[in-house]
Amino acid sequence: WFVAAMTDGAPRTFEMEFTFLGDRTYHAEIFQDGRNADRCAQDYNRVEREIGCCYRVRMELAPGGGWAARLQPE
């Protein structure tokens, strides 16, 4: 799976559930806006973790920012 979100000039915060994943566990490689992403577009964080259907992620998008993840089955 690939999951992504992006915003316009307004910052946004929301949560996403991964119930669509079913009973399997996935390795997630996540790219999210860094602390200074609203001033420097190259500022991002890369995070790796295992997720499953009960996982919830809080996305904090900077103005003009985004969030993306690549999910691979374990």
N, CA, C and O atoms as CSV, one atom per row, in Angstrom:
chain,resi,resn,atom,element,x,y,z
A,1,TRP,N,N,0.834,-1.179,0.000
A,1,TRP,CA,C,0.000,0.000,0.000
A,1,TRP,C,C,0.878,1.242,0.000
A,1,TRP,O,O,1.984,1.249,0.540
A,2,PHE,N,N,0.348,2.298,-0.627
A,2,PHE,CA,C,0.906,3.637,-0.513
A,2,PHE,C,C,-0.214,4.520,0.019
A,2,PHE,O,O,-1.337,4.473,-0.483
A,3,VAL,N,N,0.081,5.314,1.020
A,3,VAL,CA,C,-0.898,6.212,1.616
A,3,VAL,C,C,-0.275,7.600,1.648
A,3,VAL,O,O,0.888,7.748,2.021
A,4,ALA,N,N,-1.041,8.621,1.258
A,4,ALA,CA,C,-0.488,9.974,1.234
A,4,ALA,C,C,-1.553,11.009,1.552
A,4,ALA,O,O,-2.750,10.777,1.386
A,5,ALA,N,N,-1.082,12.155,2.014
A,5,ALA,CA,C,-1.954,13.300,2.283
A,5,ALA,C,C,-1.165,14.554,1.957
A,5,ALA,O,O,0.055,14.587,2.117
A,6,MET,N,N,-1.859,15.583,1.502
A,6,MET,CA,C,-1.207,16.874,1.259
A,6,MET,C,C,-2.215,17.979,1.511
A,6,MET,O,O,-3.425,17.755,1.504
A,7,THR,N,N,-1.695,19.169,1.733
A,7,THR,CA,C,-2.567,20.290,2.050
A,7,THR,C,C,-2.204,21.507,1.211
A,7,THR,O,O,-1.163,21.548,0.554
A,8,ASP,N,N,-3.089,22.494,1.250
A,8,ASP,CA,C,-2.842,23.752,0.544
A,8,ASP,C,C,-2.033,24.675,1.463
A,8,ASP,O,O,-1.161,24.197,2.189
A,9,GLY,N,N,-2.296,25.949,1.447
A,9,GLY,CA,C,-1.543,26.909,2.253
A,9,GLY,C,C,-1.907,26.925,3.719
A,9,GLY,O,O,-1.299,27.663,4.494
A,10,ALA,N,N,-2.879,26.135,4.120
A,10,ALA,CA,C,-3.291,26.094,5.524
A,10,ALA,C,C,-2.737,24.832,6.193
A,10,ALA,O,O,-2.791,23.749,5.611
A,11,PRO,N,N,-2.207,24.967,7.407
A,11,PRO,CA,C,-1.765,23.760,8.124
A,11,PRO,C,C,-2.976,22.906,8.503
A,11,PRO,O,O,-4.069,23.435,8.705
A,12,ARG,N,N,-2.788,21.612,8.599
A,12,ARG,CA,C,-3.896,20.715,8.953
A,12,ARG,C,C,-3.381,19.632,9.898
A,12,ARG,O,O,-2.229,19.208,9.814
A,13,THR,N,N,-4.253,19.199,10.790
A,13,THR,CA,C,-3.965,18.086,11.687
A,13,THR,C,C,-5.168,17.159,11.686
A,13,THR,O,O,-6.303,17.606,11.852
A,14,PHE,N,N,-4.922,15.872,11.498
A,14,PHE,CA,C,-6.011,14.903,11.563
A,14,PHE,C,C,-5.447,13.528,11.863
A,14,PHE,O,O,-4.238,13.314,11.785
A,15,GLU,N,N,-6.315,12.606,12.203
A,15,GLU,CA,C,-5.925,11.231,12.474
A,15,GLU,C,C,-6.472,10.307,11.397
A,15,GLU,O,O,-7.545,10.529,10.837
A,16,MET,N,N,-5.694,9.260,11.128
A,16,MET,CA,C,-6.124,8.264,10.152
A,16,MET,C,C,-6.058,6.889,10.800
A,16,MET,O,O,-5.110,6.576,11.521
A,17,GLU,N,N,-7.064,6.077,10.539
A,17,GLU,CA,C,-7.087,4.696,11.008
A,17,GLU,C,C,-6.699,3.774,9.854
A,17,GLU,O,O,-6.943,4.086,8.689
A,18,PHE,N,N,-6.107,2.664,10.184
A,18,PHE,CA,C,-5.655,1.715,9.173
A,18,PHE,C,C,-6.465,0.422,9.212
A,18,PHE,O,O,-5.914,-0.663,9.024
A,19,THR,N,N,-7.753,0.534,9.452
A,19,THR,CA,C,-8.623,-0.636,9.529
A,19,THR,C,C,-8.657,-1.416,8.213
A,19,THR,O,O,-8.946,-2.612,8.211
A,20,PHE,N,N,-8.366,-0.749,7.102
A,20,PHE,CA,C,-8.384,-1.413,5.791
A,20,PHE,C,C,-7.284,-2.465,5.655
A,20,PHE,O,O,-7.301,-3.243,4.702
A,21,LEU,N,N,-6.324,-2.507,6.591
A,21,LEU,CA,C,-5.219,-3.455,6.496
A,21,LEU,C,C,-5.605,-4.877,6.880
A,21,LEU,O,O,-4.869,-5.817,6.580
A,22,GLY,N,N,-6.739,-5.047,7.532
A,22,GLY,CA,C,-7.138,-6.392,7.941
A,22,GLY,C,C,-6.271,-6.908,9.074
A,22,GLY,O,O,-5.798,-6.132,9.905
A,23,ASP,N,N,-6.062,-8.217,9.108
A,23,ASP,CA,C,-5.355,-8.858,10.222
A,23,ASP,C,C,-3.836,-8.900,10.062
A,23,ASP,O,O,-3.142,-9.341,10.978
A,24,ARG,N,N,-3.320,-8.467,8.959
A,24,ARG,CA,C,-1.870,-8.549,8.717
A,24,ARG,C,C,-1.122,-7.411,9.386
A,24,ARG,O,O,-1.694,-6.367,9.700
A,25,THR,N,N,0.164,-7.633,9.595
A,25,THR,CA,C,1.063,-6.603,10.111
A,25,THR,C,C,1.914,-6.095,8.952
A,25,THR,O,O,2.333,-6.871,8.094
A,26,TYR,N,N,2.163,-4.805,8.933
A,26,TYR,CA,C,2.913,-4.181,7.845
A,26,TYR,C,C,4.094,-3.378,8.382
A,26,TYR,O,O,4.047,-2.823,9.479
A,27,HIS,N,N,5.141,-3.334,7.584
A,27,HIS,CA,C,6.276,-2.450,7.864
A,27,HIS,C,C,5.975,-1.130,7.156
A,27,HIS,O,O,5.741,-1.103,5.947
A,28,ALA,N,N,5.983,-0.040,7.917
A,28,ALA,CA,C,5.664,1.272,7.350
A,28,ALA,C,C,6.917,2.140,7.292
A,28,ALA,O,O,7.628,2.296,8.285
A,29,GLU,N,N,7.170,2.689,6.137
A,29,GLU,CA,C,8.207,3.705,5.952
A,29,GLU,C,C,7.452,5.013,5.724
A,29,GLU,O,O,6.779,5.184,4.707
A,30,ILE,N,N,7.574,5.941,6.689
A,30,ILE,CA,C,6.762,7.155,6.700
A,30,ILE,C,C,7.644,8.377,6.486
A,30,ILE,O,O,8.717,8.497,7.078
A,31,PHE,N,N,7.175,9.279,5.631
A,31,PHE,CA,C,7.834,10.567,5.403
A,31,PHE,C,C,6.838,11.652,5.811
A,31,PHE,O,O,5.725,11.708,5.287
A,32,GLN,N,N,7.241,12.510,6.746
A,32,GLN,CA,C,6.336,13.531,7.263
A,32,GLN,C,C,7.060,14.866,7.373
A,32,GLN,O,O,8.288,14.920,7.427
A,33,ASP,N,N,6.277,15.942,7.406
A,33,ASP,CA,C,6.848,17.280,7.519
A,33,ASP,C,C,7.694,17.403,8.779
A,33,ASP,O,O,7.329,16.909,9.846
A,34,GLY,N,N,8.828,18.070,8.631
A,34,GLY,CA,C,9.687,18.353,9.774
A,34,GLY,C,C,9.237,19.625,10.483
A,34,GLY,O,O,8.286,20.284,10.063
A,35,ARG,N,N,9.921,19.948,11.540
A,35,ARG,CA,C,9.575,21.109,12.367
A,35,ARG,C,C,9.569,22.421,11.582
A,35,ARG,O,O,8.736,23.290,11.841
A,36,ASN,N,N,10.476,22.572,10.638
A,36,ASN,CA,C,10.594,23.827,9.874
A,36,ASN,C,C,10.091,23.705,8.439
A,36,ASN,O,O,10.476,24.501,7.583
A,37,ALA,N,N,9.241,22.727,8.165
A,37,ALA,CA,C,8.772,22.474,6.795
A,37,ALA,C,C,8.014,23.665,6.210
A,37,ALA,O,O,7.994,23.836,4.991
A,38,ASP,N,N,7.396,24.486,7.045
A,38,ASP,CA,C,6.678,25.648,6.516
A,38,ASP,C,C,7.622,26.719,5.978
A,38,ASP,O,O,7.203,27.583,5.207
A,39,ARG,N,N,8.909,26.671,6.384
A,39,ARG,CA,C,9.897,27.646,5.900
A,39,ARG,C,C,10.941,27.021,4.969
A,39,ARG,O,O,11.564,27.709,4.161
A,40,CYS,N,N,11.116,25.707,5.102
A,40,CYS,CA,C,12.134,25.010,4.316
A,40,CYS,C,C,11.541,23.688,3.828
A,40,CYS,O,O,11.414,22.736,4.599
A,41,ALA,N,N,11.187,23.636,2.571
A,41,ALA,CA,C,10.480,22.475,2.015
A,41,ALA,C,C,11.285,21.180,2.117
A,41,ALA,O,O,10.708,20.094,2.061
A,42,GLN,N,N,12.590,21.277,2.263
A,42,GLN,CA,C,13.418,20.077,2.359
A,42,GLN,C,C,13.439,19.486,3.758
A,42,GLN,O,O,14.074,18.453,3.971
A,43,ASP,N,N,12.759,20.114,4.726
A,43,ASP,CA,C,12.751,19.623,6.105
A,43,ASP,C,C,11.663,18.561,6.264
A,43,ASP,O,O,10.472,18.868,6.236
A,44,TYR,N,N,12.089,17.317,6.431
A,44,TYR,CA,C,11.138,16.225,6.645
A,44,TYR,C,C,11.760,15.205,7.589
A,44,TYR,O,O,12.968,15.205,7.824
A,45,ASN,N,N,10.914,14.344,8.121
A,45,ASN,CA,C,11.357,13.247,8.982
A,45,ASN,C,C,10.970,11.927,8.324
A,45,ASN,O,O,9.907,11.802,7.716
A,46,ARG,N,N,11.851,10.956,8.460
A,46,ARG,CA,C,11.593,9.602,7.972
A,46,ARG,C,C,11.491,8.694,9.193
A,46,ARG,O,O,12.381,8.673,10.043
A,47,VAL,N,N,10.405,7.952,9.267
A,47,VAL,CA,C,10.142,7.083,10.417
A,47,VAL,C,C,9.804,5.691,9.903
A,47,VAL,O,O,9.097,5.556,8.905
A,48,GLU,N,N,10.301,4.654,10.574
A,48,GLU,CA,C,9.932,3.282,10.249
A,48,GLU,C,C,9.293,2.654,11.467
A,48,GLU,O,O,9.764,2.843,12.588
A,49,ARG,N,N,8.204,1.895,11.252
A,49,ARG,CA,C,7.531,1.186,12.344
A,49,ARG,C,C,6.647,0.097,11.784
A,49,ARG,O,O,6.356,0.064,10.588
A,50,GLU,N,N,6.223,-0.791,12.661
A,50,GLU,CA,C,5.262,-1.825,12.290
A,50,GLU,C,C,3.872,-1.319,12.633
A,50,GLU,O,O,3.658,-0.727,13.691
A,51,ILE,N,N,2.931,-1.555,11.734
A,51,ILE,CA,C,1.555,-1.132,11.990
A,51,ILE,C,C,0.596,-2.247,11.612
A,51,ILE,O,O,0.938,-3.155,10.854
A,52,GLY,N,N,-0.606,-2.161,12.153
A,52,GLY,CA,C,-1.655,-3.118,11.847
A,52,GLY,C,C,-2.985,-2.407,11.776
A,52,GLY,O,O,-3.036,-1.178,11.738
A,53,CYS,N,N,-4.055,-3.165,11.756
A,53,CYS,CA,C,-5.387,-2.598,11.547
A,53,CYS,C,C,-5.831,-1.668,12.678
A,53,CYS,O,O,-6.667,-0.794,12.452
A,54,CYS,N,N,-5.296,-1.833,13.880
A,54,CYS,CA,C,-5.718,-1.001,15.022
A,54,CYS,C,C,-4.870,0.255,15.173
A,54,CYS,O,O,-5.103,1.055,16.078
A,55,TYR,N,N,-3.891,0.433,14.297
A,55,TYR,CA,C,-2.986,1.580,14.390
A,55,TYR,C,C,-3.686,2.853,13.947
A,55,TYR,O,O,-4.442,2.855,12.975
A,56,ARG,N,N,-3.425,3.937,14.672
A,56,ARG,CA,C,-3.924,5.265,14.301
A,56,ARG,C,C,-2.725,6.202,14.235
A,56,ARG,O,O,-1.844,6.157,15.094
A,57,VAL,N,N,-2.695,7.036,13.230
A,57,VAL,CA,C,-1.588,7.981,13.103
A,57,VAL,C,C,-2.146,9.401,13.093
A,57,VAL,O,O,-3.163,9.683,12.459
A,58,ARG,N,N,-1.468,10.271,13.799
A,58,ARG,CA,C,-1.814,11.692,13.822
A,58,ARG,C,C,-0.916,12.386,12.806
A,58,ARG,O,O,0.308,12.379,12.940
A,59,MET,N,N,-1.519,12.973,11.809
A,59,MET,CA,C,-0.773,13.679,10.762
A,59,MET,C,C,-0.842,15.169,11.026
A,59,MET,O,O,-1.926,15.741,11.139
A,60,GLU,N,N,0.317,15.793,11.123
A,60,GLU,CA,C,0.400,17.242,11.283
A,60,GLU,C,C,1.082,17.794,10.044
A,60,GLU,O,O,2.299,17.693,9.892
A,61,LEU,N,N,0.286,18.376,9.165
A,61,LEU,CA,C,0.788,18.872,7.888
A,61,LEU,C,C,1.083,20.362,7.975
A,61,LEU,O,O,0.240,21.146,8.413
A,62,ALA,N,N,2.267,20.743,7.562
A,62,ALA,CA,C,2.654,22.154,7.511
A,62,ALA,C,C,1.939,22.818,6.330
A,62,ALA,O,O,1.460,22.118,5.437
A,63,PRO,N,N,1.857,24.141,6.308
A,63,PRO,CA,C,1.272,24.809,5.142
A,63,PRO,C,C,1.994,24.350,3.863
A,63,PRO,O,O,3.220,24.430,3.777
A,64,GLY,N,N,1.242,23.880,2.894
A,64,GLY,CA,C,1.837,23.376,1.662
A,64,GLY,C,C,2.569,22.054,1.853
A,64,GLY,O,O,3.360,21.655,0.999
A,65,GLY,N,N,2.312,21.372,2.965
A,65,GLY,CA,C,3.061,20.171,3.299
A,65,GLY,C,C,2.354,18.886,2.949
A,65,GLY,O,O,1.331,18.875,2.263
A,66,GLY,N,N,2.933,17.790,3.445
A,66,GLY,CA,C,2.355,16.501,3.142
A,66,GLY,C,C,2.865,15.405,4.049
A,66,GLY,O,O,3.682,15.626,4.943
A,67,TRP,N,N,2.354,14.215,3.789
A,67,TRP,CA,C,2.672,13.012,4.558
A,67,TRP,C,C,2.531,11.844,3.602
A,67,TRP,O,O,1.579,11.797,2.824
A,68,ALA,N,N,3.458,10.901,3.645
A,68,ALA,CA,C,3.376,9.731,2.768
A,68,ALA,C,C,3.934,8.514,3.477
A,68,ALA,O,O,4.847,8.622,4.296
A,69,ALA,N,N,3.381,7.355,3.160
A,69,ALA,CA,C,3.865,6.103,3.740
A,69,ALA,C,C,3.814,4.997,2.700
A,69,ALA,O,O,2.919,4.944,1.856
A,70,ARG,N,N,4.797,4.120,2.787
A,70,ARG,CA,C,4.810,2.891,1.988
A,70,ARG,C,C,4.665,1.746,2.964
A,70,ARG,O,O,5.459,1.614,3.896
A,71,LEU,N,N,3.656,0.918,2.759
A,71,LEU,CA,C,3.374,-0.198,3.661
A,71,LEU,C,C,3.658,-1.506,2.953
A,71,LEU,O,O,3.136,-1.765,1.869
A,72,GLN,N,N,4.489,-2.328,3.572
A,72,GLN,CA,C,4.824,-3.632,3.012
A,72,GLN,C,C,4.473,-4.714,4.020
A,72,GLN,O,O,4.763,-4.568,5.207
A,73,PRO,N,N,3.848,-5.807,3.563
A,73,PRO,CA,C,3.481,-6.891,4.487
A,73,PRO,C,C,4.700,-7.469,5.174
A,73,PRO,O,O,5.765,-7.590,4.568
A,74,GLU,N,N,4.546,-7.823,6.430
A,74,GLU,CA,C,5.626,-8.469,7.191
A,74,GLU,C,C,5.700,-9.919,6.813
A,74,GLU,O,O,6.541,-10.651,7.334
